[in-house]
Amino acid sequence: MSETTTAAAKATVPAKAMDPALLARLTGALGDSAKIEKICSNFGRLYAEFLPDIFHSETGFTLEVHYSGHETGLMTDLVAGLGENYVLADATLRNWCPVFVIACGNGFIITLMENMLGALSETIEQPIERPLSSIELDLSTMVFERIGDVLHSGINAAGGFEPVIEKACNAEHRPPHDPDVPDQYAATIKMEITLGNVTSEFALIVPQKALLKTVVTLPKSKGGSARSKEWSDNIAEQVRRSQVTLEARIRLQSLTLGTISRLAPGDVIAFDERGDVTVDVSANGKELYKCEFGRSGEKYTVRVKDNVTTDDEILRHLLG
């Protein structure tokens, strides 16, 4: 075989791909465990010291926050590993990290909402895990903004830019990872958070490429702020803007099974009552009002006659 033929044969042999972990380590996207642990624990100290102060100054509620460890792995695996009972939001901070994830246990958001609606902390028990309602999702975005504020105040991101946080979503509604986008090695920084009798968790999932360049410093406390009214006003506004589907049920006259089985298009069934017809109005399976059936112009209507339950009970049910 000639030298030319041999060279051509060698050229057709594909080069062996470099191990992804080795490539990540060489390019600064994967660090050793001791360094990652130190950086994550520094984040833990930052949040343990400053997040309770922010919440107390803005809401009057007393939180306890503790660092509970970290996990490392591919970012998609770490996000999936949180489970279904979390609310998540993608975030970015210019000059620090183009994409990271903030997550919080649903139990904390549910408990915080109950507190903000006036329930006493000592009477609130660990809530049943469930997806968050639309109003609770709005509240979680506000919580994420406070988590982002602490992050911004304690890391070496040049330019003084604020974190940009996307709208929060329940874990089950998070879009799947785009297979065309390379996965990244990341770390989950886990924090235990307690409000009253309820303990939950929040977390940051950050690519190690950003973490390894991060210097965490504890900023000087600026003291209390007068933003509690802002929280209250924002929650009230979210409640006012939330859309709730109402259902009306009217009792019809009783018919035998034989008659019902023979009903055909065009047959008429009378209401059960004479005069004003009573309508039961409900939302999310909860009966809210007793109403009268009527008509206004071309639209059929109901007129509220009586509340079936109290205003607070109605609001709590709709929020959940």
C-alpha positions as CSV (number, residue, x, y, z in Angstrom):
1,M,0.0,0.0,0.0
2,S,1.4,3.4,-1.0
3,E,2.1,6.2,1.5
4,T,-0.7,8.2,-0.1
5,T,-3.3,5.5,0.4
6,T,-2.2,5.0,4.0
7,A,-2.5,8.7,4.8
8,A,-5.9,8.8,3.2
9,A,-7.1,5.9,5.3
10,K,-5.9,7.6,8.5
11,A,-7.7,10.7,7.6
12,T,-11.1,8.9,7.5
13,V,-10.8,7.7,11.1
14,P,-12.9,10.0,13.3
15,A,-11.1,11.7,16.2
16,K,-12.1,10.5,19.6
17,A,-14.4,13.0,21.4
18,M,-13.0,14.5,24.6
19,D,-14.8,13.4,27.8
20,P,-17.4,16.2,28.6
21,A,-16.4,16.4,32.2
22,L,-12.8,16.8,31.3
23,L,-13.6,19.5,28.8
24,A,-15.8,21.3,31.3
25,R,-13.0,21.2,33.9
26,L,-10.4,22.5,31.4
27,T,-12.7,25.4,30.4
28,G,-13.7,26.4,33.9
29,A,-17.2,25.0,33.9
30,L,-16.6,22.3,36.4
31,G,-14.8,22.7,39.8
32,D,-13.5,20.5,42.5
33,S,-15.9,19.5,45.3
34,A,-14.1,21.4,48.0
35,K,-14.2,24.8,46.2
36,I,-17.9,24.3,45.2
37,E,-18.8,23.4,48.8
38,K,-17.0,26.6,50.1
39,I,-18.8,28.9,47.6
40,C,-22.2,27.3,48.3
41,S,-21.8,27.6,52.1
42,N,-20.9,31.3,51.6
43,F,-24.2,31.7,49.8
44,G,-25.8,30.0,52.7
45,R,-24.3,32.5,55.2
46,L,-25.5,35.3,53.0
47,Y,-29.1,34.2,52.9
48,A,-29.2,33.1,56.5
49,E,-28.2,36.6,57.6
50,F,-30.0,38.9,55.2
51,L,-33.2,37.2,53.9
52,P,-34.9,37.1,57.3
53,D,-34.2,40.9,57.7
54,I,-35.7,41.7,54.4
55,F,-38.9,39.7,55.0
56,H,-39.3,41.1,58.5
57,S,-38.8,44.7,57.4
58,E,-41.2,44.3,54.5
59,T,-43.9,42.1,56.0
60,G,-43.4,42.0,59.7
61,F,-43.0,38.2,59.6
62,T,-40.2,36.4,61.3
63,L,-38.3,33.8,59.3
64,E,-35.5,31.4,60.1
65,V,-33.2,30.6,57.2
66,H,-30.4,28.0,57.4
67,Y,-28.0,26.5,54.8
68,S,-28.9,22.8,54.3
69,G,-26.2,21.7,51.9
70,H,-25.6,21.5,48.2
71,E,-25.7,19.0,45.3
72,T,-23.8,19.0,42.0
73,G,-24.6,17.5,38.6
74,L,-26.0,18.5,35.3
75,M,-28.4,21.4,35.5
76,T,-31.4,19.6,34.0
77,D,-31.0,16.7,36.5
78,L,-30.7,19.0,39.5
79,V,-33.9,20.9,38.5
80,A,-35.8,17.6,37.9
81,G,-34.4,16.3,41.2
82,L,-36.3,19.0,43.2
83,G,-39.6,17.1,42.5
84,E,-43.1,18.3,41.8
85,N,-43.8,20.3,44.9
86,Y,-41.7,23.3,43.9
87,V,-42.3,26.6,42.1
88,L,-39.5,27.6,39.8
89,A,-38.4,30.6,37.7
90,D,-35.5,31.1,35.3
91,A,-33.4,34.2,36.0
92,T,-30.4,36.0,34.7
93,L,-28.0,38.5,36.1
94,R,-25.9,40.5,33.7
95,N,-22.1,40.1,34.1
96,W,-22.6,37.2,36.4
97,C,-24.8,34.4,35.0
98,P,-26.9,34.3,31.8
99,V,-29.3,31.6,33.1
100,F,-29.8,30.3,36.7
101,V,-32.9,28.9,38.4
102,I,-34.6,30.0,41.6
103,A,-36.9,27.4,43.3
104,C,-39.0,27.4,46.4
105,G,-41.1,24.7,48.1
106,N,-44.8,25.3,47.6
107,G,-45.4,24.9,51.3
108,F,-43.6,28.2,52.1
109,I,-45.6,30.2,49.5
110,I,-48.9,28.7,50.7
111,T,-48.0,29.5,54.3
112,L,-46.8,33.0,53.4
113,M,-50.1,33.7,51.6
114,E,-52.1,32.6,54.6
115,N,-50.1,34.9,56.9
116,M,-50.6,37.8,54.5
117,L,-54.3,37.2,54.6
118,G,-54.4,37.6,58.3
119,A,-54.0,34.1,59.7
120,L,-52.0,33.7,62.9
121,S,-48.7,31.9,62.3
122,E,-49.2,29.7,65.3
123,T,-52.5,28.3,63.9
124,I,-51.1,27.4,60.5
125,E,-50.0,23.8,60.1
126,Q,-47.8,22.2,57.5
127,P,-49.9,22.5,54.3
128,I,-50.8,19.6,52.0
129,E,-48.4,19.7,49.1
130,R,-50.2,20.9,45.9
131,P,-49.6,23.0,42.9
132,L,-49.9,26.8,43.5
133,S,-52.8,28.8,42.4
134,S,-52.4,31.7,40.0
135,I,-52.4,34.3,42.9
136,E,-49.8,32.2,44.8
137,L,-47.6,32.0,41.7
138,D,-47.7,35.8,41.6
139,L,-46.7,35.9,45.2
140,S,-43.8,33.5,44.6
141,T,-42.5,35.8,41.9
142,M,-42.3,38.5,44.5
143,V,-40.5,36.2,46.9
144,F,-38.0,35.3,44.1
145,E,-37.4,39.0,43.6
146,R,-36.4,39.3,47.3
147,I,-34.1,36.2,46.9
148,G,-32.6,38.0,43.8
149,D,-32.1,41.2,45.8
150,V,-30.0,39.3,48.4
151,L,-28.0,37.6,45.6
152,H,-27.3,40.9,43.9
153,S,-26.2,42.5,47.1
154,G,-23.6,39.8,48.0
155,I,-21.8,38.8,44.9
156,N,-19.1,40.4,42.6
157,A,-21.3,41.1,39.6
158,A,-19.9,44.2,37.8
159,G,-22.1,47.0,36.6
160,G,-24.7,47.0,39.4
161,F,-27.4,45.3,37.3
162,E,-30.5,43.9,38.9
163,P,-31.5,40.3,38.4
164,V,-34.1,39.7,35.7
165,I,-36.6,37.0,36.9
166,E,-39.1,35.3,34.6
167,K,-42.6,34.5,35.6
168,A,-42.8,31.6,38.1
169,C,-44.4,28.3,37.3
170,N,-45.3,25.1,39.0
171,A,-42.7,22.4,38.5
172,E,-45.1,20.3,36.5
173,H,-45.6,23.1,33.9
174,R,-41.9,23.9,33.4
175,P,-41.0,23.5,29.7
176,P,-38.6,20.6,29.0
177,H,-35.0,21.2,28.3
178,D,-34.2,22.1,24.7
179,P,-32.1,19.1,23.4
180,D,-30.3,21.5,21.1
181,V,-28.9,23.5,24.0
182,P,-25.9,21.9,25.7
183,D,-26.5,21.0,29.4
184,Q,-24.2,22.5,32.0
185,Y,-22.6,21.4,35.2
186,A,-24.3,23.2,38.0
187,A,-24.8,23.2,41.8
188,T,-28.0,23.4,43.8
189,I,-27.6,25.6,46.9
190,K,-30.3,24.5,49.3
191,M,-31.7,26.6,52.1
192,E,-34.2,25.6,54.8
193,I,-36.8,28.3,55.5
194,T,-39.2,28.3,58.5
195,L,-42.2,30.6,59.0
196,G,-44.2,29.8,62.2
197,N,-44.7,26.1,62.4
198,V,-44.0,25.4,58.8
199,T,-40.6,24.5,57.4
200,S,-39.9,24.4,53.7
201,E,-36.9,25.0,51.4
202,F,-35.7,27.3,48.7
203,A,-32.8,26.8,46.3
204,L,-30.6,28.3,43.7
205,I,-29.5,26.1,40.8
206,V,-26.4,27.9,39.3
207,P,-24.0,26.7,36.6
208,Q,-20.6,26.0,38.1
209,K,-19.0,28.2,35.4
210,A,-20.6,31.2,37.1
211,L,-20.1,29.9,40.7
212,L,-16.4,29.4,40.3
213,K,-15.9,33.1,39.5
214,T,-18.1,34.2,42.3
215,V,-16.9,36.0,45.4
216,V,-19.6,36.2,48.1
217,T,-19.4,39.1,50.6
218,L,-21.7,39.9,53.4
219,P,-23.0,43.5,52.7
220,K,-23.6,45.9,55.6
221,S,-27.2,45.9,56.8
222,K,-29.1,48.9,55.6
223,G,-31.6,48.5,58.4
224,G,-35.4,48.2,58.0
225,S,-37.3,49.5,55.0
226,A,-40.8,50.7,54.7
227,R,-41.9,48.3,52.0
228,S,-44.5,46.2,53.9
229,K,-47.2,48.3,52.4
230,E,-45.9,47.6,48.9
231,W,-46.3,43.9,49.6
232,S,-49.8,44.3,50.9
233,D,-50.8,46.6,47.9
234,N,-49.3,44.2,45.4
235,I,-51.1,41.2,46.9
236,A,-54.4,43.1,47.0
237,E,-53.9,44.1,43.3
238,Q,-53.2,40.5,42.3
239,V,-56.4,39.5,44.1
240,R,-58.5,42.2,42.3
241,R,-57.1,41.3,38.9
242,S,-57.5,37.5,39.2
243,Q,-60.1,35.9,37.0
244,V,-62.4,33.4,38.7
245,T,-64.9,31.2,36.7
246,L,-68.3,31.2,38.4
247,E,-70.9,28.5,37.9
248,A,-74.7,28.8,38.3
249,R,-76.9,25.9,39.2
250,I,-80.7,26.0,38.9
251,R,-83.0,23.3,40.4
252,L,-85.4,21.8,37.8
253,Q,-88.6,20.0,38.5
254,S,-88.4,16.3,39.3
255,L,-89.1,13.8,36.5
256,T,-89.3,10.1,36.5
257,L,-86.5,8.0,35.0
258,G,-88.8,6.9,32.3
259,T,-89.7,10.5,31.3
260,I,-86.0,11.5,31.4
261,S,-85.0,8.6,29.2
262,R,-87.5,9.7,26.5
263,L,-86.5,13.4,26.4
264,A,-85.8,14.6,22.9
265,P,-84.6,17.9,21.3
266,G,-87.3,20.5,21.8
267,D,-88.8,19.1,25.0
268,V,-89.1,21.6,27.8
269,I,-88.3,21.0,31.5
270,A,-89.7,23.6,34.0
271,F,-87.9,25.2,36.9
272,D,-88.7,23.7,40.3
273,E,-90.0,27.0,41.7
274,R,-92.7,29.5,40.8
275,G,-92.0,33.2,40.9
276,D,-88.3,34.2,41.6
277,V,-86.1,31.2,40.6
278,T,-83.2,30.5,43.1
279,V,-79.8,30.1,41.6
280,D,-76.8,28.6,43.5
281,V,-73.5,30.3,42.4
282,S,-70.2,28.5,43.0
283,A,-66.5,28.7,42.1
284,N,-64.0,25.9,42.2
285,G,-66.6,23.6,43.7
286,K,-67.4,26.0,46.6
287,E,-70.9,27.4,46.9
288,L,-70.7,31.2,47.3
289,Y,-74.0,32.9,46.8
290,K,-77.8,32.5,46.6
291,C,-79.1,34.4,43.7
292,E,-82.3,35.2,41.7
293,F,-82.5,34.2,38.0
294,G,-83.4,37.1,35.7
295,R,-82.7,38.9,32.4
296,S,-81.1,42.2,31.4
297,G,-81.6,43.1,27.8
298,E,-80.4,40.2,25.7
299,K,-78.4,38.6,28.5
300,Y,-79.6,36.2,31.2
301,T,-78.4,37.3,34.7
302,V,-78.5,36.4,38.3
303,R,-79.0,38.9,41.2
304,V,-77.1,38.2,44.4
305,K,-79.5,37.7,47.4
306,D,-77.3,36.2,50.1
307,N,-73.8,35.1,50.9
308,V,-73.5,31.4,51.7
309,T,-70.1,31.9,53.5
310,T,-68.0,34.8,54.9
311,D,-65.8,37.0,52.8
312,D,-62.6,35.6,54.3
313,E,-63.7,32.0,53.7
314,I,-64.6,32.8,50.0
315,L,-61.2,34.5,49.5
316,R,-59.2,31.6,51.1
317,H,-61.0,29.1,49.0
318,L,-60.5,30.9,45.7
319,L,-56.8,31.5,46.6
320,G,-56.3,27.8,47.1
